Amino acid sequence: MKHIINFSLKNKFALWILTILVTIAGLYAGTSMKLETIPSITNPVLSITTTYPGASPEEVSKKVTDPVEQAVSNLTGVDTVSSSSRENMSIIQVQYAFDKDMDKALDEAKEAVNNLDLDENIEEPSIAQQSIDDFPILSLSISDDKKSVEELTTLTEEEIVPVLEGVEGVSSIETAGEQKQEVQFTYKEDKLKEYGLDKETVENLIKGAKVSYPLGTFNMEEKEKTIVLDGNIETVEDLKNLEIPVTPSQSAPSGEMTAGSVTSGIPTVKLSDIADIKVAEITESLSKTNGERSIGVQVVKTSEGNTVDVTNAVMDALKDIKEDNSGLKIATTLDQSVEINKSVSTMIEKALFGALFAVIIILLFLRDIRSTIISIISIPLSLLMAMIFLKQMDISLNIMTLGAMTVAIGRVVDDSIVVIENIYRRMALKEEKLRGKDLIREATKEMFKPILSSTIVTIAVFLPLGTVTGPVGELFLPFALTIVFALLSSLIIAITIVPMLAHSLFKKGVKSKNHEENAGRLSSFYKSVLQWSLNHKWIVSGLSIIILIASLFLAPLVGTSFLPEQEIKTVNVTFNPNPGELEEDVKEEAADAEKYFLDKKNVKTVQYSIGGGNPFDPGAQNQALFYVEYKEDTPNFNDEKEQIVKDLNKGQSIGEWNSLDISGMGNNSIELRVYGDNTEDLQAATEKVQNIMDDRKDLDKVESSLSEQNDQYTLVANQEELAKRGLSAGQIGMKLSQLGERPVLTTLNKDGKDLNVYIQTDKQDYSSINELEEETITSPLGQEVPLSDVVEVEEGKAPATISKLDGKMYATVSGEFKGQDVGAESTAIQKEVDKLDLPKNVSVEMGGVTEQINDSFTQLGLAMLAAIGIVYFVLVLTFGGGLAPFAILFSLPFTIIGGLLGLFIAGETISVSAMIGMLMLIGIVVTNAIVLIDRVIEKEKEGITTREALLEAASTRLRPILMTAIATIGALIPMAFGMESSGLISKGLAVTVIGGLTSSTLITLLIVPIVYEALMKLTRRRRK
């Protein structure tokens, strides 16, 4: 250590150069880091989506979900397998352990699913890893009053989408509302009969004619020639002119054959004679913005892409397109970069104000400009050095890393304060014998042990955070690393740059009179209070314990929650129609909702789409998705969001409106899972649980996953009657399953685009089940048999969705909690559920945010215990014994007093953020106790009594302890009292640290000396 300090003092110019280089490198790292709202979270979940056209949820569950679940449930590293079987679709989510290699998991899952022998009508399962990067970062609306939807579609597909796909960092572009073309092929039934043709023969001829493939290489004219067969059916006209051979017995009456319709003696007819073939414009999805038809464009970035950079690049690319197309309107309905920039600027602002508070506090204590400058130099340098490390680890600049820097401001200055204060104090002493470099070296060396110990202890506190799994661990690891890097940097600065600056700025020494006057009064007061406390240990200890116990009664009043919410002035709502509702009804409901939003004075933009898929809910069908942007100055926005869903659901019965949580946190949602072996028991138990939640006055939007049910008719085959007529149940299925289907016949080319050719079949609607029973099926003898003769109809209901977790069927009952104390509400609900008389095969468990709270709090609680153990171990190594560290740990319990009181006064709950604040306090509080006890032990070694050593240390170390504590508090004040929402790093964390640090510092200055003296007396007695 001596050599490092000597090097700094002898090579001041080299150190200045190094400081400049670090500053430049830190600024470059900070400006080139990726900007994100939250850290990129690795979600170890695979999603397996399978489409089974025309199948009911029960059929999907039986033929798709069950076999796929069995195939993947035993794969290595799988934690849980959950599934949702809907009409036409199966969605399975495979949750892995967080240490699983997801690339390997993806390969294993694909291999397992590909080996399954699924029904031929089931489409190939799609397997993908779920990621937060799969959500759009930008949602745009493209419109133009002067262009038709067809022209707008052409512009979007040929100009806008290709340009945006070429932007660096863009993964994919998804569109909705465009008008597309298809070729519609409709048979002329009378002509088919006239020529004696059947549909199967015609379709096979078309498929055989539309071929193009290489035949191989042949030797011709002493050279190898490649021969390729071209069916020469590429365009709509080619298809219309395709000749269909007709046998003579089937040919039309003389004179009705078209010219050129006899080839080599075989009569033919053109395909256009027996079918209508036309190019039609269709709209698969609808998109409107502020009442005008538009095309929705959603931009998804790559996992490596920087949200802000990608968004800016996309908007720049769109500027050129707008310049080339006058009248083109491009509205932004979702822009994640806006919130990122806002969060970053808010955090930077709070960090700057925090630094300013810290500087003012240091100046008030030291009352010396030079000492203040030396102390605060560690703030920017430590943060810049931390940015260099973060950049090397490819960690983004987000609210977690920026929040950590804000929190670290008060802590990184501690080491420098302790060193410069000791240098200043010794320079001011009249009896000090050393001067110049020798004094600075010894004063710095004297404080190296306590600042090294406090830094290591604070770093050690965050080590257990690396063991916290799940989203909490992923979110807060960058936070912990930022603080660790900043603290290590502050330690290096304290033993290099601080002594170098002290030698440069204090060449002429300091005025001892000022120091003695400034420190004397406060130290004298503290010494007298400490003297009295040491003489009345039981009184002080008893009062402290009573206050601690009393503070615990605040916990139920404070309440618990998962994560604080961040207010964003946008509303995302979805309309989910009831099973069986028509698309026309959904469009009408969406139009009414659009008018509702447009009539609101604070709404800026309303964009919605129907169909085209929902990126936040891949299994949604026939759903309306709304993006609504509000003005920044909208008052009482949270109340507005709550009222919107109520207003939209009022008076309509064809579906349900819900707000969409794009953050995925679901902070206010309470969910219970009801498990059962069969639908009947599940339905009965779910209704009982739902009744309990309906009676809770603070719960809104209580709903059950079983509330949506399809009306279902089951056609039970009469095998005896079928056998008499030579029929089978399969033939009935083939007959009915073809109704309304649009099979793709082939593909053609039009204007450079491939168009599907669809065989048009009349969509058969029935006014009743009786009309369906009148459908006939042809027997092998040519007899038309009515369905009513061979089937019996059973009427019933079936759930719209069948959900399973690890193979066990379950239903969910959920509600939005309007209050803050989610934990208390969940406990009250659980008590009511426990009273229910449920069948043995039915169980109810808490899920949703309650499950997240329990899991996260348990892990963080264990992390705190581990942190205390690590801290004690480090202190034992530092002090060479166990008694002094034991006394130091007595400062920890009293952080609870101020922490809970701060949360109560601020109206905050005990959340994950507050728990992280408590974890931080373990390191911060212990630091102050180390500085005090280190001085006591030092003086004891010089031969004075423990009481005298405690009183001397109280006088000497009071000022650096108060300076570091108040500087930390001052740095957090802007975060604690800022009006803007800080998201995950919220005022809950700030008030926890401020309150806990205040109470523990005040009590530490008394309790730790009391415990230390008591332990020393006990040790001496045992020795005697």
N, C-alpha and C positions, 0 to 999 in steps of 0.2 A: 504493500500500500504506500509505503514511504517513497518508493521509486516512482510510482505513478504521479504522486503529488509533486515530487521534485521535477519530473519531466514536464509537467504542466507549467510550473513556475519558471523553468529555464527556457522553454520553447513557446513563449507566448505568441509570437508571430505565426508559427506553424499551427498553433491551436486556433488562431483567428481564421487562417485559411481553411482549416478543416471545418470550422463552424460555418463559414460561408458556403462551402461545398455541400455540407449536410442540409443547409437551408434551401439551396437551389434544388438538390435532389428531392427533398421533402415536398417542396412546392410542385415540382414536376409530377411526383407520385400522386399527390393529392388531386391535381387537375386532370390526370390521365386515368384515374381509377374509375371503374364502372359505377354509375349512379343507379341505385335501386331503392325501392321503398323499404323492403325487408331483405335479409340475407336469402340467397338462393337455398331453398330447402330440398334436400334429397328425400323424396317421398317413396319409400320402398313398397310401392303398391303396383301390381299389374292389373290392368282392366281387360277382361275378355268379353267381347261383344259379339253375339251371334244372332243373325236374323233368320226367323223361321216364318215365311210368309203365310198368312191366313190362320196361324195356330193360336189357340186360346192360351191364357196364362198357365193353366193346368197342363196342357199339352207341351208347352215350352218347358215347363219345369221337369216334366217326366222324360222327354226325349232329348232335351238339350242340356238344361242346367245340371241335372243329377249326374249324367255321365262325365261332363266336363269337371264338375266339382270333385268327383272321385278320382279323376285323372291327375288333378293338380294338388289335392290336399296333402298327399304324402311326399311331395317334393321337398328337397333339403332346404331348411331355413324358413319354411312357411309357418307363420304364427296363426293367422285366422283366414278363413275363406267365407266371404259373405256373397249373397246372390240376390238378384231381383229378377223375377220372371214376369214379363209383361206380355200383352198381346203382341205377337209377331217377333218378340225380342227377348233375349236373355243377356243380362249384364252381371258378370261375376268379378268381384274384386278380391285379389289375393294379396294379403298383407304379409310382408316378410320382416325378419329381424333387421334392425338398422345397419348391421355389419355385413349384410348380404350383398354380394356382387350382383347388381341388377342386370348387367349385360348377360351374365351367366344364367341368371334366373329367367330372363326372357327366352334364351335359347332352350332351356330345359322345359319351360312351359309350352313353347311351340312344338317341341318334339312330342311331349305327352299328349297334346290336343290333336296333333296331326295323325297319331296312331289310332284315334277313335274311329269307329265305323258308324258314322251318323247317317240318318235318313237322307236320301238323295235330294229331297226338297229343301234341306237345311243348307243355308249358305255357309261358306267357309268362315270359321271364327276369326275375328280380328283381335290381335293381342298387342297391347301397347303399354308402356310405362306411364303412369300418371305423373304429371309434373305441373308446378305452378306456371312454368313457362308455356304450357299448352293453352293458357287463357290469352285472349287478345289483349295487346297493350294499347291498341288504337282501334276505334270503331268509327267509320266514316259514312256519310250519306252523300251519294252522288245524284244530283238532279239538274234539270235544265228545262225551263218553260218552253223553249223553242224546239225541243227534240221529243220524238215519240219514245215509248219504252223500248221499241226495237232498235232505234238509233242509239239510245243511251246504253243499251246492252252491247251493241257493237263497239262503241267507244270504250266501254269498261273492259270488255274481253280482249280487244285488239290493241289498246293503248295503255289504259291505266294499270290493269293487272300485270302485263309483262314488265312495265317500268318498275312497279313496286316490287315484283319478285326479284328484280335485279339489284335492289338496294341491299347493301352489305348489312348482314345481321337479321334479315327477314327470313323466316322459316317457311311460312305459307301465307297465302291470301285466300280468305273465304268470302264468298259473295251470296247475296240473297236478293230476290226481287227482279232478277233479270228475265227477259223473255227469250225463250229458246225455241228451236225448230225441231220437228220430228216428221217422219214420213208415216202417214196413217194409211193402213192397208185394210180395206173393207170388202169382203166377198159379196158378189152379186149372187145371192142364193138361187134365184131362178135360172141364171145362166149356168151355174154349176150343175143343176139338175138337167138342164137342156142338153149339155154336152156329156152328161153322165160322169162327171169328174167328182172326186172327193177331196176334201181339204188336205188330208195327209199326203196324198199323191202330189198335189200342187206345191205344197210347202217343201217336200223333199226335192222336187225339181228345181225350185228356187235356190235352196241351199246347195245343191249340186252344181248349179250354174255359177254361183258366186264363189269361185275358187281362184286361187293364185298361188302356185308353189313351184319350186324348181324340180325338174325331172332328172337332173344329173348332167354329167359330162359325156359327150359323144365324139368319136373321131370322125371328122368330116373334112374332105379336101385337104388331107394330110395335116390337119390341125384339130386341136381339141375345141369343141364348141359346147357352150352351156345352153341347155334347153329349158325354158321356163314356160309353164302353162298359165295362160291368162284367160279367165272365164269371160272377160270383157263385159262384166255387169258392174258398172261403177256409179252411174248416175240414175236419177229417177226415170229419165227417158229410156235408158237401157232396160230398166226393170219393166216399164210399161210395154216395151216392144218384145219382151221375152216370149218366144214361141213355146206353147204348151202342146205336146202331141196328143191327139185324140184318135182312138181306134175307129175304124170305119163304122162299126156298129153304133159307136157313140157320137159320130159326127152329126152336125146340124143338118136340117133339110137342105136340099139342093138350092144353091143361090145365096145361102146365109153365111157361107164361109168368106172370110176377108181375102183380099188379093194377096197372093204370095203365101197362102196358108197351107199349101201342100208341098211337103219336102220329101223327095224320094218315095212318092206314093203314099206317105203317111200324112193324113190331114192334121193341121195344127190351128190353134187359135192364139191370138195375142193375149198376154196376161191382162191387159187393160180391158179386154172384152168380158172377162169373168170377175174382175175386181176393180174397185175405185182406188186409185193411188194418188195421193196428194201430199204436198208439203204444208204442214200446219204450224201456226205459231201458238205456243203454250207458255203458261206462267206457272212454274212449279211452286213458287213462293211469292208472297206479297211483301213489299217494303214501302213505307211512307214516312216522310219527314215534314213536320209542321203542316200536315194536310195534303202534301203533294206526293205523287208517285215518285219513288226514288229507288236507287239500288244501294243496298247496304254492303259495305266493304269492311272486313275485319282483318287486322294485321296481327299475325303471330310471329314473335321473334324466336331466334335460336337461343339455346341455353347459354351460349357464350356472348350473345349480343347485349349491348348496353341499352336499356330501355330509352333513356333520354336521347342518346345518339341516334338510335334507330328511328325514333319518332321524329326527330329533327330532320333526318335524311329523307324520310317519307314525305314530310310536309314540303321540303325543298323540291323534291321531285314533282310533287303535285302543282307547285307554283308554275312550272314550265308548261304543264298540261293545261292549266287554266288560262295562261296567256295565249295558247294556240286555239282555245275554244271559248270564244266570248259567250257569255250567258251561262257558262257552266258554274253550278254552285256546289261547293264541297263543304259540308258542315261536319264538325267533330262532335260525336255524341258520347264518346268515351276516350279519355286520354290519360293513361296512367302516369305519364311524365309530368303532368301538371302537379299532381299530388307529391310526386318525388321531389320536384324542384321546390315546392312549398315546404315539405318536411325538411329538406336540406337547408334551405334558407332560414327556417325557423330555428333549427338546431344551431346553425352558425351564429345567428343573432343571439341566442341564449348563451352560447359559448363565449362570445365577445363580451356580453354584459357580465357573465360570470367572472371572466378574467378581470374586468374592470373592478368588480366588487372586491375580488381578491387583492388587487393592487392597492385599492383604497385602504383596506383593512391592514395590510402589511405596512403601508405608509403611516397609518395612525399609530401602530405599535412601535415601529422603529424610529419614526420621526426623523428619518435621514434619507435623502433622495438617493444617495449612492448605494446604500444597503438595499433599498427597495428595488433599484434597477438590477442589482446583482441577483436578488431573490427571484424576481419575475422573469428573468431571462430564461429560466428553466421551462416556463409554460409553453411558449411557441416552439422552442427547440425540442422539447420532449415529444410534443405532438407531431412535429415534422418528422422526427426520427421514427416514431410509431408508424406513420404513413408509409415510410420506406419499407418497413417490414411487412405491413399489410399488403402493399402492392406486390411484393415478391411472392406472397402466399395467394395472390389472385383473389383477395377479399374485397368486396365492393364497398363503396362509400354509401352507407344507408343509415336509417335512423338508429340502428343498433350501434354501429361504429361511431357515428357522430354523437350519439347519446353518451357513449363511453368516454369520448373525449371531453364532453361537457362535465361529466361526473369526475373525470380524472384531473380537471384543472385545479381543483382545490387540493388534490393529493400530490400531484407532481411537484408542487411548489414546497411541500413539506421538507424534503431533504435539504433543499437549498436554504430554506429559512433556518433550519436547525444549525447548519454549518455556518452561514453568515452571521447568525445571531451569536454563536459561540466565538467567532473571530472578533466580532464587534465588542462583545462583553470583555474578552481578555485584553483587547487593545485599550479599553476604557479603565481597566484596573490599574491603580497606582503601583501596586506591589508586583505587577507583572514584570518579569526579568527579560523575557525574550522579546525580540524586535524583528520587524521585516519578514523575510521569507521563513525564518525559523519559527516565528510565532504562528504564521498562517499555516505552515505545515503541521505543527503540533496541534493547533486548534482543530484543523480538519481531521487529522488522524484520531484525535480524541473522540470525535463524533461519528467516526466511520462505523464502529461496532453497532451503536443503536440504529443508525440509518440503514445499515446493511440488514440488520435483524428485522426492522420494521418493513423494509421492502420485500424481503424474502417471505415474511409472514403474510403480507398482503397478497403476494403472488400465489402463495400456497393456498390461500383461501379459495382461489378460483380454480385450482386443480380439480377438485371433485366435480365442478360444473361440467368437465369433460366426460364424466361418467353418466350424466343425465341424458337419457335417450328420448326419442320422440321429437316432436316439433319444438318443444321448449329448449331442449339441448341444442338443437340445430340453430334456433334463433339467437340464443344467448352466448354461444361459443365465440362468435366474432366480437361480441361485447367484452367478454373476458379477455380475449387475446389482445384487444386494443388497450385495455387497462394494463395488462402485463407488460406489453411493449413500452408503453408510456412510462411506467414506473421504473423499468430497467434503464430507460433513457435518462430519467431524472436522477437516478443514482450515479450514473456515469458523469452527468453534468455537475453534480454536487461535489465530486472529488477531483474534477479537472478544471472546468471553466469557472466555477465559483471561486476557488482559491486564486486562479490566474487573474480574474477581474478584481478580487479583493486586493491583491498586491499592486495592481495598476491604479486603483482608485483611492487606496488608503496609504499612499506613500508617506503622507505627512501625519498619519495617525488620526485619532478621533478625540473629541472632547469628552473626558471622563465625567465631568459634572453633569452633562445632559443625560447620560446613561443612568447614573446613580439616581438622579431626581425622577427620571421616568419610571424606573423599575422599583424604586424603593417603596412607595406607598402601597402599591398593589401587592407586592411580595410580603410586606409587613402584615398587611391585613390577612393574607392567606396563611402566613405562618402562625398568627394568633388563633385563627379558626382551626387550623390543623392541630395546634397544641392542645386546644380544648377538646377536640374530637378524639385525640389519642388518650386523653385522660378520662374520657367518657365513652369508651368503645361500645358498650352495650346499648347506650341511648341512641347513638348515631346508627349503629348497625340495625337495631330494632326498628327505628323509623324508616330506614332505607328499605328493609324487607317488607314492612307494612305498606309503603308506597308501591313497591313492586307487586305485591299480591293484589292491592286495590286496582292497579292498572289492568290486571288480567280480566277484571269484570267489564272492561271496555270492549273486549274481543267480540262478544255477541252483538254489541251495539254497532260496532264497525262493520261486521259482516264479511263475507267472502265473495269473490268473483274470479273469473279466469284471467282475462286480459282486458285492459281498458280499450274502449272503442275510440276510433278516430273519425271525426266528423268530416264527411266529404259531401259537398253540395250536389250530389246526384242521387237519383232514385232508379233502381232497376227492379221492375216488377214483371211477373209472368202470369199469364192466364192459362190454366190447365182445364180444358173442357172435360165434362163427365164422359165416361166411356159411351161410345155410340153417337155422340153429338156430331152434327154435320159441319163441314168446313165453312159453309155459308153463315151459320149461326156464330161461329168463332169470329168471322170477319165483321159481323154486325156488332158483336160485343166489343171488339177492338176499336171499331170506329167510334162507339160511344165513349170509350175510355180516352181516345185521342182528343175528342171534343172537351172532355172533362179537364184534361191537362192544359189544352190550349186556352181555356177560359181562365186559368190561374194567372194572376198578374206577375208572379215571381219566376215563372217558367221561361227559360230561354229557348230550349230545343226539345222537341219530342220526336223520337224516331222509333218505329216499331217494325217488326217483321213477323209474318206468319208462315210457318214451314221453313225449310232451308236449314233446319237444325239449330240447336242451342248449344254453344260451346261449353256452357256450365252444366248442362244436363243432356248428355248424348242420347239417352233413351227417350227423350221427350218426343211426342208425336202431336201434330196438329196444334202446336202451342204458339201463343202470341208472346213475344218478348219485347218489352219496352225499355228504352234508354231515355231518361228524362233528366235534363240538365237545368239546375236552378241558378239564380243569380247569387253572387257571393254574399250579398247583404241580406239574404232571406232570414227573417227573424224566426226564432223558435223552430228551427229546422227539424229537430228530433220529433217534436209534436206533429209536425207536418207529415213526416214519413209514416207515423203511426196512423194518422187520420186517413191517409190515402187509401190504404188497404181496406179500411172500414167502409169508406165511401164507395169504392169500386165494387165491393161484395154486396152492397145494399141493393135489394130489389132484383137480383138476378139469380137464376137457379140452374143454369146449364153448365156451371163449372165453378172454379174458385181462383181468386186473385191472391198472389203471395209476393212478398218482397224477396228479392234475390240477394243473398249474402255472397258477394264475389270474393271477399277476403277468406272465406272458408272457416273463419274462427267460430261463428255462431255463438257469440259471447252471452246472449240473453236467452238462449233456447234451452228449455228443460225437456229431456226426453226419457221415456221409460220404454224398455223392451219387454214384451210379454212373450214368453216361450211356451209352446205347446206341441202336442203330437198330431193334432187334427184341427181342421178349420172350425168345427163347431165349438170345441172348448176354447179355442183361441178367440173366436168372435165374442163369446160370452164374457171371458175374462177381460178382454180389451174394453168392452162396453163399461164394465165396472170401474176400471182404471180411469177411463175417460170421464165418467161421472164425477169422480173425485177431483180431477183436474178442472172440470167445468165449474165446480163449486168454489175454486180458488179465485178470489176477487182480483188478485194481481197477475193473473195469467190471461193472456189474449190468444186468439187464433189456435185454440185447442183443437187438434184433429188427430184422427187415427188413420194409419195406413190401410186399414180395412174398411174405411168409410166409403170408398169407391168400389162399387160392385157392378159387374156386368149382368144384365138379364140374359140368361142362358137357356136355350132349348137343346136338349139332348135327344138325338134320333137313335133310338135303340133298335137295332136290326132284329127282325124276326127270321132266324136262320132257317126255320122249317119252310116258310113261304118263299124265301130266296132260293132254297134248294129245288123246290117244285118248278120254279121258272128258269133254272139254270143260271142264276145270278149270284153275285157275292157282295159283301159289304164294301169291298174295295172299289167295285164298279160304281156304287152309289157315291163314294167319296170322290172318285174321278169326275163324275158327272157334276156334282155340286161345286167342287173346288175350282172348276174351270169358269164358273160364272163370274164375270167381272174382271177376269185376269187380262193382262196385256202382255202376252209373250213377245219377245223380240225375235223377228223373223230373220233379219240380216242387217247389214249396215251399208250405207251408200255415201257417196261424196257429193257435196254441194258447196260451191264457192270455197273449196279448200278445207271444208269441215266435214267430219264424219257424222252422219245422222243415223239414228236407229230407226228401223222400220218396224212399227208395232202393228200387230194384227188387232183390229178393232173388234171388240165383242160388246154386245149390248149389256150394259150394267143392269142386272135384273133386280128390281126392287119388289118387295112383297108387302101387301097391306096387312097381312096376317100370316100366322104359321100355317093356317089352313090352305092358303094359296100356294105356299111352298110345297105342301103335301101333294098338291095337284100336279107337280112336275113329274114327268114320266122318264123311264129308263128303258132302253130297248133290250129285249131278251135275245138270246142266240137264234130264236125262231122268228125274230122280227116283230114280236108282240110288244106294244107300248104298255109298260106296266106303271101305274101310278105309285108314287112313293108311299102313299097311305096304305097300300096293300102289303108292303114289306117292312115298314118301320112303325114304331110307336113313339110318340112324342112325350118327353118328360120335361116339365117346366121347373126352373130353379134359378138360383143366383150363384155367381162365382166371383171371387175377389179379382179386382183389376190387376193386382200385383201380388205375387207370392214371394216373400222374402225368407231367406235362410241364412244362418250363421253357423259355420262349421257343421253343416248338414242338418241343423235343427231349425224347424219352422218358427218364425217369430213375427210379431207385429209391433209397430211403434205407436206410442201416443206422445205427442209433443205439444208444447205451447210456448209462446213468447212471454218472458217474465218482464214486467214493467218496472220492477224495483231494482235495487243494487245488490242486496244480499241473496245471491243465488243459492249459497250453501244452506241458509236457514230455510228457504222455501223448499229446497229439495228434501231436507230433513223432515219438514212438516208433511210433505206428500208421502214420503216413505213410511211414516208412522201410520198414516191412513191406509196405505196399501197393505201393510203388515196385518191389519185387522180384517182384511177380506177373507172370505171362505172360498178358497180356490181348489180345484181338483188337484190331486197329487202330481199329475203330469204337467201342471202349469206352474211356471215361476215368473217372477217379475224382477227385473234388474234396472238400475239407473244407467242411463247412457248419456250421450250428448255432452254438454258442457260440464255436468256434474261428474261424469267419468273423467273428463280432462282435468278438472280441479283436483279430484282425489289422487289421480295418478301423478300429476305434476307436483302437488304439494308434498306427497309422500317422497318423491325423488329429491326434491329440493330440501326437505327436512333431513333426509339421510346425508345429502351433500353438506349441509351445515354441521351435522355431527362429525362427519369425516373431516371437515375443515378445522373444527375445534381440535380434533385429535392431531392433525398435521401441525397446527399452530403450536400446540403444546410440545410436540416432538422437536420442532425447530427451536423453540425457546429453551428447552432442556440442553440442546447442543450449544446454544449461544451462551447461556449462563453457567453451564457446567454442573447443573443440579436441578432438582425438581421443585424446591420450595418457592423460589422467586417466580418461576413461570406459573405456579399454582396461584400465587397471589395476584399475578397479572390477569389471569383468566377470570377473576372475580369482577372485573370491569364489564364482562359480557352480558350477564343477566339484566343489568340495569339499562341496556339499550332498549329493552321491551317497553319500559315506561314511556320514554319519549316517542318511540316508534308508533305505539298504539294511540297515544294522545295526539300526535301529529296527524295521523290518519283520521281520527275522530273529528278534530277541529276542521280539517280540510274537506270532510265529507267524502273521503276515499275509502275503498274497501281493501281487505287483505287479498291482494291479487298476486299473480306471478311476479309482476314488476316490484311490488312491495317486498316479496320474499327475496328477490335478488338484492334489494336495498338492505335487508337484514343480513344477507350473506356478506355484502360489502362491509357492513359495520363491524363484523368480526375482525377484519383486517385493520380498519381505520382506528377503532377504539383501542385495540391491543398496541398499536403504534405509540399512542400517547403514554400508555402505561410503561412501555419499554423505555422510553426516553426518561421517565421519572425514576424507575427502579435501577436502571443502569447507573445513574448518578449516585444513588444510595449505595450500591455495591462498591462503586469506585471509592467513595468516601470511607466506607467501612474498612476497606483494605488499607487505607491510610492510618487506621487506628482509632477512629472516633466511634462513639456508641451508635447503636441503631437509631435511637431517638434523635440524636444530633445530626446523623446522616440524613434522616427523613426531613428534618426541618431545613437543613442546608440545601438539599435537593429541591425542596419546595420553593425556596427563594430563587435558585439558579434556573430551574427548568420550567417554572410557571409560565414565563412569557412565550417560549417556543411552543409549549403545549397549547396555550390559548390561541396563539397566532395560527398554528396549523389547523386547529379545530374551527376557529371562526373563519379562516380563509376558505376551508372546505364548505362550510355553511354558506358563506357569501357567494361562492361560485355556483351553488345550487339554488339560490334564491330566485333567479329569473325563471328556472324550470318549475319551481314550486308555485310561483305566483303568476306565471305566464297564462294569458287567456287562451292562447292557441292550444289545440290538442296536440300532444306530443306522441300519440300512439303508444307503442309498446314501452318506450322509455318515457314514462309519464310523470306527472307531479306526484303520483303515488310513491314512486321510487324516491323522488327528491324529498318529500316530507318525511318519509320513513328514515332516511339518512340524517336529515336535519334534526328531527325530533330525537332519534336514538343517540346521535352524537352529542346533542346538548345535554340530555339527561345523564348519559354515561360519563361525559367529561366532568360535569359538576360533582357527580358522586364518586367517580374514579379518583379525583384529587383527594378524597377523604377515605373511601372504603379500601382502596389498594394499600395505602400506607398503614391503615388499621390492621388489615389482614397480614401484611408483611411483618409488622412488629409482633403481632400475636404468634405467628409461626416461628419467628426467631427466638422468642421467649420460650416457647414450647420445646424447641430444639435444644436450647441451653439447659433446660431442666432435665431433659433426658440424658444429656451428656454427663450431668452431675450425678 
